[in-house]
Amino acid sequence: MHILLVEDNREVAEMIFEYLEAENVVLDYAATGTQGLELGLSRSFDCIVLDVMLPGLDGVSVCQQLREAGNNTPIIMLTARDTSQDMLLGLNNGADDYIVKPFELELLLARIQAVVRRSSGAGFKKVLEVGALSIELSTRRVTRSGVELTLNPSCYSILKLLMESYPNITQRHQIEQALWQDELPEQDVLRKHIYQLRSKVDKPFDNEIIVTAPKLGYKLVSDNDK
């Protein structure tokens, strides 16, 4: 596994390097947001671990520019600010996960492994379709009514689960298990991922097709069902 670490705190970076290299992880390193963006655009990585507060270019801007350039590498944001607003800002700009400092290195590795698994998962069917919504599994191309939708790996994984379960409800714990295995985040990150998914799949269109099943989970309602 090849990881890009973008972190300006040398002490934190050294601890992460020491731990992950012992787990046979190959790392590249950038100490500024500008360097991180250049590396992220010029090389292929399995995951990018990206601090929010960086010199040159902040982490959220780096994440946003990577996504705008079509880079779908899973991104985990690191921050010392434990607020829903900060978390939502990162997720809405393309991050897949969010870890608040200080954190256990074992947790960081588990989160890395989880987002890498999600981004590389594949199904047996070539195409999933629910009404005007479709996923081409071989290319991970998502469209609704012919409009291509750009989703980060977490949102893609959630949508794939919802489409595979259609017309049934996908239980909340099923989604959490698929995203994080047994290493669930302390905050309600899933709700923020759903918000971000709806902004891509529902907001630009006339009909909402992602429906909340109170206390249970989420389901899709086809355009043709309405």
Protein Blocks (a to p, Z undefined) as FASTA:
>chain_A
ZZddddfblklmmmmmmmmmmnopacdddfbfklmmmmmmmpccfbdcddfbdghiafkl
mmmmmmmnopabdcddddfbdcfklmmmmmmnopabdcdddddfklmmmmmmmmmmmmmg
ccfbfbdcehjbccdfklopaceehiacdddfklmmmmmmmmmmpccdcdfklmmmmmno
mmccfblfklmmmmmmmmmmmmmpmbdcbdcdehklccdddfklZZ
